[in-house]
């Protein structure tokens, strides 16, 4: 697997605290069959962000330490850039990094909101030659309420990355259900770990990849776990299958049925 969303860089954001932790995370990645990782430190407007130079220095140090420890994990640089219309300026000023200096940029949506300028931002980025990738859309409240919001953004030209812990239920059943819906409707083009640590938010993907295998077909599985990510690293064009519109009413009964089954299963486990 190739991870396009990770906070493995030491001491630059709320991810890995120090080199020791980054090395432990690297060991977990390798144990889980992940050999390439794009480090994506947060960049949040108005917050105290690490600079591109600081990130590059941290990356060099990490690469050196990995090599000294005989750990063959390839790490590349990017950012997870919080939604703002200022992104175009940040890119022009060289304040934020696209994914391995490619045309692809990872964007973080607010958790509970879908900004009114979202379509404008995507349009602006595309106009300037960038391809926006929406990070963990399944965790956004508005997309949970209406997955077709993401459908429209993909039709517009955006791509989307699912957090693997979402389909394990790590963020709750609603996020899990939304993740499955997005996967089943061709609305996910990459998976990532969004790993922040060696403990609670570690890059353990074995179980979630197993779950993923049961949701999508083999071709899609290969594309979203590896091949599309490789195209990012090589700055190549990614051809994707068109998304399918989510037909809420048609699926709501199945959705409800799944919920009832889950509640009954929990009840049975408790008795
Ligand atoms: Fe993240």
Boltz pocket constraint, residues with backbone or C-beta under 6 A from the ligand:
constraints:
  - pocket:
      binder: B
      contacts: [[A, 5], [A, 6], [A, 7], [A, 40], [A, 80], [A, 194]]
      max_distance: 6.0
